[in-house]
Amino acid sequence: MNQPLVLVTGATGFVGEAVVFKLLLDKTFTPLAAVRSQSRISGLCKTVYWDMNSPDIGFTLDGIHAIVHCAARVHVMDETAPDAMDEFRKINVYSTLNLARNAAKSGVKRFIYISSIKVNGESTPPGQPFTSVLSSLPQDPYGLSKFEAEEGLREISSETGMELVVIRPPLVYGPGVKANFLNMMTWLDRGVPLPLGAINNQRSLVFIDNLVDLIATCISHPSAEGRVFMVSDGADISTSQLLGLMAKALGKKSRLIPVPVGLLKLAGFLAGRSGMTQRLCSSLQVDMSETCRLLGWSPPITRDLAFRRSALHFQDSQKK
């Protein structure tokens, strides 16, 4: 019996590739990977080339049961585009909605959109985690483009009957992670003293395996239709705790200097890094109780195991 076909966009990215591997292992669905270039998944499943900048999809969507849309122009720390909002809209809004319209015409049953917690905002007050109900608006072009895509997808779903599922993950980490989380592990591994020992905020994170497990659940779960899901590891953590626990997972001694948060923010302002300092010091929590209740789901990987797996992969990569 043929397994239902699931198109995974952004299949060479951190999340998209993990979704493909999850589907290959579970063997409930057959993944079709939409890629921009060849990668290690090319010999593991069928792939199609997709240029998100082109109005022509370039391949048929006929026979596809569901789409997991991971492809996106991601958050850029040092933006160089003259009109950042326009660049984000081209990929995250226009290309996404073009794919969805073509999917609906081809009879795709469900469209799973991997959005971002930045749709809700950049920080949360103590004890007031973000929920699927928006209480504020996005504060940067990336978050705004994700918000606009969500709104456009809801219109398409309403007009065509194609089922929509939205997932808004916070920071995603795990083996092979790049950017700031990789930098953090590098600093800890080298024993670099960090002035971050007095930050008592609360941050929600999600391990890559926990995220893709939720995504796989949403492909066919009847209660997922029309919903927005928040996701995390279910164990929020402060920046200082994060650094300490990751150092332990790496087998290193954390060298955290307890610099007052006020001084950190002042230093960040003087250095032109207020945004980075804000992210390090502020809280950002999500409430995923509705996700767990509606889907009967919980994160399969504990935070301690997630940190150990991330640390082991990092250490193995340093030996190559």
Secondary structure, DSSP 8 states (H G I E B T S, - for coil): ----EEEEESTTSHHHHHHHHHHHHH-SSEEEEEESS--TTTTTS-EEE--TTSSS--S--TTEEEEEE-------SS---TTHHHHHIIIIIIIHHHHHHHHHHTT--EEEEE--GGGT-S---TT--B-SS-SS---SHHHHHHHHHHHHHHHHHHHH--EEEEEE--EEESTT--HHHHHHHHHHHHT--BS-TT----B-EEEHHHHHHHHHHHTT-GGGTT-EEE---S--B-HHHHHHHHHHHTT----B----HHHHHHHHHHTT-HHHHHHHHS-B-B--HHHHHHHT---SS-HHHHHHHHHHHHHHHHH-
